[in-house]
Amino acid sequence: MKTTTDRTTDAIALEDEHTAHNYHPLPVVVASGEGAWVTDVEGRRYLDCLAAYSAVNFGHGNPRLIAAAREQLDRITLTSRAFHNDRLGPFVTELAALCGKDMVLPMNTGAEAVESGIKVARAWGYRVKGVAPDAANIIVMTGNFHGRTTTIISFSDDPDAHDDFGPYTPGFRMVPYGDAAAVDAAIDENTVAVLVEPIQGEAGIVVPPVEFLPELRALTRERNVLLIADEIQSGLGRVGATFACELVGVVPDLYLLGKALGGGIVPVSAVVGDRDVLGVLQPGQHGSTFGGNPLGAAVGLEVVRMLATGEPQERARALGAHLQDRLVSLVGSGLVAVRGAGLWAGVDIDPAIATGREACEALMRRGVLAKDTHGPTIRLAPPIVVEQADLDWAVDQLEAVLAELRG
């Protein structure tokens, strides 16, 4: 009979033997989940404080989302866009309304939404703005993370994402994140868009100056440039609002959505905008076999209806304020900085006591799952359904870990 250690070791060994090593996961093998908690193959429970990088905003096994998926599984799952299906119309109609926009381009993954947004912006530049053929440029930010395709990593300044994958796609200009004056200086007659994360996730939950996005909105309107907000991680309730842009009163020309839009069940993403922008696409110019599939649309529709009540946003706002207060109290006791909004926080471990990875391993041993990024930083993004008592327990574990690391 195998011991519990054997089960974990064997599962990890099997995965490592036959899976490309493009991730460095913590040594835990998750077998099931419910709400904000997951259970490993040995029966140990953990509080999930990553929520699959915000893809599981509404919790593991959310009953409403599971019911929507099960019902659709019994009907039809895929038609392709060669034909209409009865789930896509309601989904895009209600998603457009949630965003205050006219049209939706349904895709699958977040990277596909970003790539699609880039294509739409270029087509708009040539067909509406009148940019010379093949001359369009898009302004991007230092510290950005928008996906892993070859075009997207072409404008990444993260060596792990960027190096040794060239030749790179041209047409992008990088400026410092949070510096609207630098964006203004970089815009020329061939600029078609500014692509920005309202809060940078992979960079460590970096919140820009409060005036940054409003200044971007003003100058892009003045210079006839599209503002594209990548809300793939920050959107759909995570920050205590439907979109992080709402926190500073900004409405972009295009929203890029993903992750939580599929409810943690299926990959669903979308580009959402008004007809004068998304309407530049014509049949045959862009597509996806699975984009807009009935199963994804059914789950996405239920996600939109949950968000339309405002309840997830309010919950994330209230619980997030509590979480931020608890975390800030640890600054000076092993933490050197806390950043974030709603139920999304980046905490910087004092590099004199540990790396982010070491702190995450110690948290895992105490039953809390979190993920490090860029050296000393840990990201915390529990499902919105988390209970306040569970949040307090998680912060207590972090406090204990910091005490252990300080010796």
SELOVO-391288 format. One record per residue (C-alpha): x, y, z; residue number from 1; residue in one letter. Coordinates in nm, 3 decimals, decimal comma. Layout:
# residues N
TORKOL  X  Y  Z  NUM  a
...
//
This chain:
# residues 407
TORKOL  0,000  0,000  0,000  1  m
TORKOL  0,130  0,342  -0,094  2  k
TORKOL  0,192  0,599  0,175  3  t
TORKOL  0,058  0,951  0,147  4  t
TORKOL  0,408  1,076  0,065  5  t
TORKOL  0,428  0,826  -0,221  6  d
TORKOL  0,107  0,961  -0,372  7  r
TORKOL  0,235  1,317  -0,383  8  t
TORKOL  0,583  1,219  -0,497  9  t
TORKOL  0,454  0,987  -0,769  10  d
TORKOL  0,207  1,243  -0,903  11  a
TORKOL  0,473  1,512  -0,923  12  i
TORKOL  0,725  1,276  -1,080  13  a
TORKOL  0,476  1,166  -1,348  14  l
TORKOL  0,392  1,526  -1,434  15  e
TORKOL  0,757  1,632  -1,443  16  d
TORKOL  0,852  1,341  -1,666  17  e
TORKOL  0,603  1,419  -1,941  18  h
TORKOL  0,521  1,792  -1,910  19  t
TORKOL  0,734  2,071  -2,055  20  a
TORKOL  0,903  2,252  -1,768  21  h
TORKOL  0,758  2,595  -1,835  22  n
TORKOL  0,628  2,628  -1,478  23  y
TORKOL  0,782  2,584  -1,133  24  h
TORKOL  0,480  2,486  -0,923  25  p
TORKOL  0,478  2,445  -0,549  26  l
TORKOL  0,502  2,077  -0,444  27  p
TORKOL  0,132  2,027  -0,376  28  v
TORKOL  -0,097  1,805  -0,587  29  v
TORKOL  -0,453  1,939  -0,582  30  v
TORKOL  -0,729  1,681  -0,628  31  a
TORKOL  -1,051  1,871  -0,547  32  s
TORKOL  -1,184  2,209  -0,446  33  g
TORKOL  -1,488  2,383  -0,304  34  e
TORKOL  -1,531  2,755  -0,259  35  g
TORKOL  -1,201  2,908  -0,149  36  a
TORKOL  -1,052  2,576  -0,035  37  w
TORKOL  -0,875  2,293  -0,219  38  v
TORKOL  -0,774  1,945  -0,105  39  t
TORKOL  -0,464  1,757  -0,215  40  d
TORKOL  -0,421  1,388  -0,297  41  v
TORKOL  -0,337  1,315  0,065  42  e
TORKOL  -0,653  1,479  0,201  43  g
TORKOL  -0,487  1,797  0,329  44  r
TORKOL  -0,687  2,118  0,286  45  r
TORKOL  -0,545  2,452  0,175  46  y
TORKOL  -0,688  2,801  0,145  47  l
TORKOL  -0,644  2,901  -0,218  48  d
TORKOL  -0,504  3,253  -0,220  49  c
TORKOL  -0,424  3,260  -0,592  50  l
TORKOL  -0,758  3,160  -0,751  51  a
TORKOL  -0,577  3,051  -1,068  52  a
TORKOL  -0,448  3,404  -1,126  53  y
TORKOL  -0,805  3,539  -1,083  54  s
TORKOL  -0,967  3,282  -1,314  55  a
TORKOL  -1,151  3,132  -1,014  56  v
TORKOL  -1,291  3,461  -0,881  57  n
TORKOL  -1,624  3,295  -0,797  58  f
TORKOL  -1,478  2,994  -0,618  59  g
TORKOL  -1,409  2,632  -0,700  60  h
TORKOL  -1,720  2,442  -0,803  61  g
TORKOL  -1,947  2,746  -0,788  62  n
TORKOL  -2,297  2,591  -0,792  63  p
TORKOL  -2,447  2,842  -1,036  64  r
TORKOL  -2,162  2,807  -1,282  65  l
TORKOL  -2,144  2,428  -1,255  66  i
TORKOL  -2,520  2,406  -1,315  67  a
TORKOL  -2,493  2,625  -1,625  68  a
TORKOL  -2,210  2,409  -1,761  69  a
TORKOL  -2,386  2,081  -1,688  70  r
TORKOL  -2,707  2,194  -1,852  71  e
TORKOL  -2,519  2,302  -2,164  72  q
TORKOL  -2,313  1,980  -2,175  73  l
TORKOL  -2,637  1,788  -2,222  74  d
TORKOL  -2,736  2,007  -2,518  75  r
TORKOL  -2,441  2,104  -2,741  76  i
TORKOL  -2,086  2,220  -2,674  77  t
TORKOL  -1,941  2,332  -3,008  78  l
TORKOL  -2,076  2,443  -3,344  79  t
TORKOL  -1,795  2,675  -3,459  80  s
TORKOL  -1,889  3,018  -3,585  81  r
TORKOL  -1,980  2,867  -3,922  82  a
TORKOL  -2,329  2,847  -3,771  83  f
TORKOL  -2,520  3,041  -3,508  84  h
TORKOL  -2,581  2,894  -3,162  85  n
TORKOL  -2,852  2,987  -2,915  86  d
TORKOL  -2,615  3,080  -2,627  87  r
TORKOL  -2,387  3,328  -2,802  88  l
TORKOL  -2,646  3,601  -2,861  89  g
TORKOL  -2,756  3,630  -2,497  90  p
TORKOL  -2,395  3,614  -2,378  91  f
TORKOL  -2,259  3,893  -2,596  92  v
TORKOL  -2,569  4,109  -2,544  93  t
TORKOL  -2,544  4,098  -2,166  94  e
TORKOL  -2,164  4,125  -2,161  95  l
TORKOL  -2,179  4,434  -2,383  96  a
TORKOL  -2,437  4,584  -2,148  97  a
TORKOL  -2,222  4,508  -1,843  98  l
TORKOL  -1,934  4,691  -2,010  99  c
TORKOL  -2,147  4,978  -2,142  100  g
TORKOL  -2,039  4,894  -2,498  101  k
TORKOL  -2,199  4,785  -2,827  102  d
TORKOL  -2,010  4,479  -2,947  103  m
TORKOL  -1,817  4,175  -2,830  104  v
TORKOL  -1,550  3,971  -3,008  105  l
TORKOL  -1,554  3,633  -2,827  106  p
TORKOL  -1,230  3,438  -2,800  107  m
TORKOL  -1,084  3,179  -2,561  108  n
TORKOL  -0,767  3,274  -2,375  109  t
TORKOL  -0,648  3,606  -2,244  110  g
TORKOL  -0,356  3,610  -2,486  111  a
TORKOL  -0,603  3,565  -2,774  112  e
TORKOL  -0,798  3,866  -2,649  113  a
TORKOL  -0,480  4,073  -2,644  114  v
TORKOL  -0,376  3,959  -2,991  115  e
TORKOL  -0,727  4,032  -3,117  116  s
TORKOL  -0,721  4,377  -2,960  117  g
TORKOL  -0,391  4,450  -3,135  118  i
TORKOL  -0,537  4,344  -3,471  119  k
TORKOL  -0,851  4,552  -3,418  120  v
TORKOL  -0,647  4,858  -3,321  121  a
TORKOL  -0,427  4,827  -3,630  122  r
TORKOL  -0,727  4,777  -3,859  123  a
TORKOL  -0,897  5,080  -3,701  124  w
TORKOL  -0,579  5,283  -3,754  125  g
TORKOL  -0,560  5,201  -4,124  126  y
TORKOL  -0,931  5,206  -4,207  127  r
TORKOL  -1,057  5,487  -3,984  128  v
TORKOL  -0,766  5,703  -3,870  129  k
TORKOL  -0,586  5,684  -4,204  130  g
TORKOL  -0,245  5,562  -4,090  131  v
TORKOL  -0,011  5,469  -4,376  132  a
TORKOL  0,003  5,094  -4,457  133  p
TORKOL  0,218  4,890  -4,215  134  d
TORKOL  0,319  5,201  -4,020  135  a
TORKOL  0,094  5,162  -3,713  136  a
TORKOL  0,251  5,164  -3,369  137  n
TORKOL  0,106  5,082  -3,027  138  i
TORKOL  0,238  5,223  -2,699  139  i
TORKOL  0,295  4,972  -2,417  140  v
TORKOL  0,429  4,992  -2,062  141  m
TORKOL  0,738  4,879  -1,878  142  t
TORKOL  0,665  4,584  -1,649  143  g
TORKOL  0,375  4,477  -1,867  144  n
TORKOL  0,234  4,126  -1,885  145  f
TORKOL  -0,024  4,052  -2,155  146  h
TORKOL  0,043  3,686  -2,241  147  g
TORKOL  0,300  3,456  -2,394  148  r
TORKOL  0,252  3,461  -2,773  149  t
TORKOL  0,544  3,568  -2,989  150  t
TORKOL  0,391  3,906  -3,070  151  t
TORKOL  0,307  3,979  -2,706  152  i
TORKOL  0,646  3,880  -2,567  153  i
TORKOL  0,804  4,102  -2,834  154  s
TORKOL  0,712  4,400  -2,618  155  f
TORKOL  0,790  4,243  -2,279  156  s
TORKOL  1,084  4,369  -2,072  157  d
TORKOL  1,086  4,052  -1,860  158  d
TORKOL  1,392  3,849  -1,971  159  p
TORKOL  1,223  3,517  -1,883  160  d
TORKOL  0,929  3,596  -2,110  161  a
TORKOL  1,127  3,769  -2,383  162  h
TORKOL  1,480  3,635  -2,432  163  d
TORKOL  1,567  3,369  -2,694  164  d
TORKOL  1,225  3,380  -2,863  165  f
TORKOL  1,307  3,624  -3,144  166  g
TORKOL  1,288  3,752  -3,409  167  p
TORKOL  1,038  3,988  -3,255  168  y
TORKOL  0,728  4,158  -3,388  169  t
TORKOL  0,780  4,531  -3,456  170  p
TORKOL  0,531  4,810  -3,405  171  g
TORKOL  0,545  4,874  -3,029  172  f
TORKOL  0,689  5,157  -2,821  173  r
TORKOL  0,758  5,106  -2,451  174  m
TORKOL  0,730  5,384  -2,194  175  v
TORKOL  0,746  5,385  -1,812  176  p
TORKOL  0,430  5,258  -1,644  177  y
TORKOL  0,249  5,535  -1,462  178  g
TORKOL  0,406  5,818  -1,666  179  d
TORKOL  0,138  5,986  -1,878  180  a
TORKOL  0,382  6,252  -2,000  181  a
TORKOL  0,604  5,979  -2,145  182  a
TORKOL  0,302  5,831  -2,323  183  v
TORKOL  0,217  6,172  -2,465  184  d
TORKOL  0,573  6,219  -2,590  185  a
TORKOL  0,572  5,876  -2,757  186  a
TORKOL  0,253  5,932  -2,957  187  i
TORKOL  0,295  6,030  -3,321  188  d
TORKOL  0,072  6,039  -3,629  189  e
TORKOL  0,103  5,661  -3,668  190  n
TORKOL  0,006  5,568  -3,310  191  t
TORKOL  -0,318  5,371  -3,308  192  v
TORKOL  -0,348  5,263  -2,944  193  a
TORKOL  -0,217  5,271  -2,591  194  v
TORKOL  -0,231  4,925  -2,430  195  l
TORKOL  -0,229  4,926  -2,051  196  v
TORKOL  -0,306  4,715  -1,746  197  e
TORKOL  -0,502  4,937  -1,507  198  p
TORKOL  -0,319  4,750  -1,230  199  i
TORKOL  -0,018  4,541  -1,327  200  q
TORKOL  -0,061  4,185  -1,203  201  g
TORKOL  0,246  3,982  -1,296  202  e
TORKOL  0,467  4,278  -1,206  203  a
TORKOL  0,353  4,245  -0,845  204  g
TORKOL  0,008  4,409  -0,820  205  i
TORKOL  0,147  4,750  -0,911  206  v
TORKOL  -0,110  5,029  -0,873  207  v
TORKOL  -0,028  5,339  -1,081  208  p
TORKOL  -0,070  5,697  -0,958  209  p
TORKOL  -0,440  5,782  -0,927  210  v
TORKOL  -0,415  6,043  -1,203  211  e
TORKOL  -0,245  5,812  -1,456  212  f
TORKOL  -0,544  5,645  -1,622  213  l
TORKOL  -0,756  5,964  -1,634  214  p
TORKOL  -0,461  6,143  -1,797  215  e
TORKOL  -0,425  5,858  -2,048  216  l
TORKOL  -0,795  5,880  -2,127  217  r
TORKOL  -0,775  6,256  -2,186  218  a
TORKOL  -0,466  6,249  -2,404  219  l
TORKOL  -0,576  5,950  -2,614  220  t
TORKOL  -0,901  6,130  -2,692  221  r
TORKOL  -0,711  6,447  -2,776  222  e
TORKOL  -0,462  6,264  -3,000  223  r
TORKOL  -0,719  6,033  -3,169  224  n
TORKOL  -0,567  5,715  -3,023  225  v
TORKOL  -0,751  5,413  -2,880  226  l
TORKOL  -0,719  5,333  -2,511  227  l
TORKOL  -0,711  4,956  -2,459  228  i
TORKOL  -0,747  4,829  -2,102  229  a
TORKOL  -0,622  4,478  -2,030  230  d
TORKOL  -0,860  4,379  -1,749  231  e
TORKOL  -0,794  4,007  -1,786  232  i
TORKOL  -0,665  3,976  -1,429  233  q
TORKOL  -0,796  4,296  -1,272  234  s
TORKOL  -1,151  4,281  -1,407  235  g
TORKOL  -1,478  4,108  -1,324  236  l
TORKOL  -1,505  4,185  -0,954  237  g
TORKOL  -1,150  4,124  -0,834  238  r
TORKOL  -1,071  4,482  -0,725  239  v
TORKOL  -1,409  4,564  -0,571  240  g
TORKOL  -1,554  4,697  -0,897  241  a
TORKOL  -1,648  4,532  -1,224  242  t
TORKOL  -1,334  4,681  -1,378  243  f
TORKOL  -1,025  4,840  -1,228  244  a
TORKOL  -1,076  5,133  -1,464  245  c
TORKOL  -1,394  5,215  -1,271  246  e
TORKOL  -1,191  5,290  -0,959  247  l
TORKOL  -1,067  5,611  -1,124  248  v
TORKOL  -1,370  5,685  -1,342  249  g
TORKOL  -1,219  5,580  -1,675  250  v
TORKOL  -1,395  5,405  -1,965  251  v
TORKOL  -1,151  5,273  -2,230  252  p
TORKOL  -1,227  5,221  -2,598  253  d
TORKOL  -1,164  4,848  -2,569  254  l
TORKOL  -1,179  4,612  -2,273  255  y
TORKOL  -0,974  4,294  -2,293  256  l
TORKOL  -1,134  4,028  -2,071  257  l
TORKOL  -1,060  3,667  -1,984  258  g
TORKOL  -0,980  3,440  -1,690  259  k
TORKOL  -1,283  3,486  -1,457  260  a
TORKOL  -1,511  3,523  -1,760  261  l
TORKOL  -1,498  3,143  -1,794  262  g
TORKOL  -1,577  3,089  -1,427  263  g
TORKOL  -1,273  2,867  -1,377  264  g
TORKOL  -1,448  2,601  -1,588  265  i
TORKOL  -1,367  2,675  -1,952  266  v
TORKOL  -1,140  2,931  -2,118  267  p
TORKOL  -1,348  3,231  -2,228  268  v
TORKOL  -1,212  3,570  -2,330  269  s
TORKOL  -1,343  3,872  -2,516  270  a
TORKOL  -1,265  4,207  -2,669  271  v
TORKOL  -1,548  4,448  -2,589  272  v
TORKOL  -1,593  4,786  -2,752  273  g
TORKOL  -1,820  5,014  -2,948  274  d
TORKOL  -1,928  4,962  -3,307  275  r
TORKOL  -1,709  5,240  -3,443  276  d
TORKOL  -1,403  5,040  -3,334  277  v
TORKOL  -1,493  4,669  -3,332  278  l
TORKOL  -1,704  4,722  -3,642  279  g
TORKOL  -1,387  4,744  -3,853  280  v
TORKOL  -1,370  4,363  -3,862  281  l
TORKOL  -1,536  4,194  -4,158  282  q
TORKOL  -1,607  3,823  -4,225  283  p
TORKOL  -1,292  3,620  -4,284  284  g
TORKOL  -1,057  3,873  -4,126  285  q
TORKOL  -1,043  3,715  -3,780  286  h
TORKOL  -1,179  3,403  -3,618  287  g
TORKOL  -1,155  3,115  -3,373  288  s
TORKOL  -1,302  2,765  -3,393  289  t
TORKOL  -1,383  2,762  -3,022  290  f
TORKOL  -1,442  3,135  -2,971  291  g
TORKOL  -1,806  3,190  -2,882  292  g
TORKOL  -1,874  2,818  -2,837  293  n
TORKOL  -2,206  2,732  -2,669  294  p
TORKOL  -2,048  2,586  -2,355  295  l
TORKOL  -1,823  2,885  -2,297  296  g
TORKOL  -2,105  3,125  -2,378  297  a
TORKOL  -2,340  2,952  -2,131  298  a
TORKOL  -2,085  2,975  -1,849  299  v
TORKOL  -1,984  3,328  -1,944  300  g
TORKOL  -2,348  3,437  -1,948  301  l
TORKOL  -2,393  3,314  -1,593  302  e
TORKOL  -2,076  3,498  -1,487  303  v
TORKOL  -2,212  3,820  -1,638  304  v
TORKOL  -2,547  3,773  -1,462  305  r
TORKOL  -2,373  3,722  -1,127  306  m
TORKOL  -2,172  4,041  -1,180  307  l
TORKOL  -2,479  4,234  -1,291  308  a
TORKOL  -2,615  4,207  -0,936  309  t
TORKOL  -2,313  4,394  -0,800  310  g
TORKOL  -2,283  4,148  -0,511  311  e
TORKOL  -1,937  4,004  -0,599  312  p
TORKOL  -1,797  4,353  -0,643  313  q
TORKOL  -1,931  4,470  -0,306  314  e
TORKOL  -1,800  4,160  -0,135  315  r
TORKOL  -1,453  4,207  -0,284  316  a
TORKOL  -1,458  4,572  -0,184  317  r
TORKOL  -1,548  4,505  0,179  318  a
TORKOL  -1,329  4,199  0,229  319  l
TORKOL  -1,047  4,362  0,036  320  g
TORKOL  -1,041  4,663  0,267  321  a
TORKOL  -1,014  4,427  0,562  322  h
TORKOL  -0,737  4,225  0,396  323  l
TORKOL  -0,538  4,535  0,306  324  q
TORKOL  -0,561  4,665  0,666  325  d
TORKOL  -0,439  4,335  0,806  326  r
TORKOL  -0,149  4,316  0,562  327  l
TORKOL  -0,038  4,675  0,618  328  v
TORKOL  -0,011  4,598  0,989  329  s
TORKOL  0,271  4,353  0,905  330  l
TORKOL  0,489  4,612  0,732  331  v
TORKOL  0,807  4,639  0,936  332  g
TORKOL  0,765  4,286  1,072  333  s
TORKOL  0,897  4,103  0,767  334  g
TORKOL  0,701  4,286  0,499  335  l
TORKOL  0,848  4,596  0,338  336  v
TORKOL  0,551  4,699  0,122  337  a
TORKOL  0,186  4,619  0,047  338  v
TORKOL  0,003  4,718  -0,271  339  r
TORKOL  -0,334  4,633  -0,413  340  g
TORKOL  -0,705  4,694  -0,456  341  a
TORKOL  -0,998  4,486  -0,341  342  g
TORKOL  -0,913  4,119  -0,295  343  l
TORKOL  -0,585  4,156  -0,483  344  w
TORKOL  -0,262  4,229  -0,299  345  a
TORKOL  0,107  4,225  -0,367  346  g
TORKOL  0,327  4,196  -0,059  347  v
TORKOL  0,704  4,237  -0,067  348  d
TORKOL  0,898  4,012  0,168  349  i
TORKOL  1,207  4,166  0,326  350  d
TORKOL  1,479  4,016  0,102  351  p
TORKOL  1,707  3,991  0,406  352  a
TORKOL  1,489  3,711  0,548  353  i
TORKOL  1,357  3,520  0,245  354  a
TORKOL  1,263  3,514  -0,121  355  t
TORKOL  0,901  3,516  -0,227  356  g
TORKOL  0,932  3,151  -0,324  357  r
TORKOL  1,064  3,053  0,020  358  e
TORKOL  0,781  3,239  0,189  359  a
TORKOL  0,524  3,067  -0,036  360  c
TORKOL  0,671  2,725  0,048  361  e
TORKOL  0,644  2,807  0,419  362  a
TORKOL  0,284  2,923  0,373  363  l
TORKOL  0,204  2,601  0,187  364  m
TORKOL  0,325  2,398  0,483  365  r
TORKOL  0,077  2,596  0,695  366  r
TORKOL  -0,213  2,537  0,456  367  g
TORKOL  -0,211  2,856  0,249  368  v
TORKOL  -0,146  2,853  -0,125  369  l
TORKOL  -0,001  3,169  -0,276  370  a
TORKOL  0,242  3,240  -0,560  371  k
TORKOL  0,555  3,448  -0,580  372  d
TORKOL  0,652  3,677  -0,866  373  t
TORKOL  0,973  3,863  -0,939  374  h
TORKOL  1,188  3,777  -0,638  375  g
TORKOL  1,052  3,906  -0,308  376  p
TORKOL  0,687  3,959  -0,407  377  t
TORKOL  0,391  3,735  -0,320  378  i
TORKOL  0,055  3,773  -0,490  379  r
TORKOL  -0,261  3,719  -0,288  380  l
TORKOL  -0,588  3,681  -0,479  381  a
TORKOL  -0,832  3,454  -0,295  382  p
TORKOL  -1,168  3,374  -0,454  383  p
TORKOL  -1,427  3,643  -0,387  384  i
TORKOL  -1,638  3,385  -0,202  385  v
TORKOL  -1,375  3,359  0,072  386  v
TORKOL  -1,495  3,417  0,429  387  e
TORKOL  -1,346  3,695  0,642  388  q
TORKOL  -1,247  3,443  0,910  389  a
TORKOL  -1,051  3,250  0,647  390  d
TORKOL  -0,875  3,568  0,535  391  l
TORKOL  -0,781  3,643  0,895  392  d
TORKOL  -0,649  3,290  0,937  393  w
TORKOL  -0,440  3,326  0,620  394  a
TORKOL  -0,287  3,653  0,741  395  v
TORKOL  -0,219  3,490  1,077  396  d
TORKOL  -0,026  3,219  0,893  397  q
TORKOL  0,170  3,481  0,701  398  l
TORKOL  0,251  3,660  1,028  399  e
TORKOL  0,373  3,332  1,177  400  a
TORKOL  0,584  3,258  0,869  401  v
TORKOL  0,745  3,600  0,886  402  l
TORKOL  0,825  3,548  1,253  403  a
TORKOL  0,987  3,211  1,171  404  e
TORKOL  1,190  3,361  0,887  405  l
TORKOL  1,312  3,648  1,104  406  r
TORKOL  1,432  3,389  1,356  407  g
//
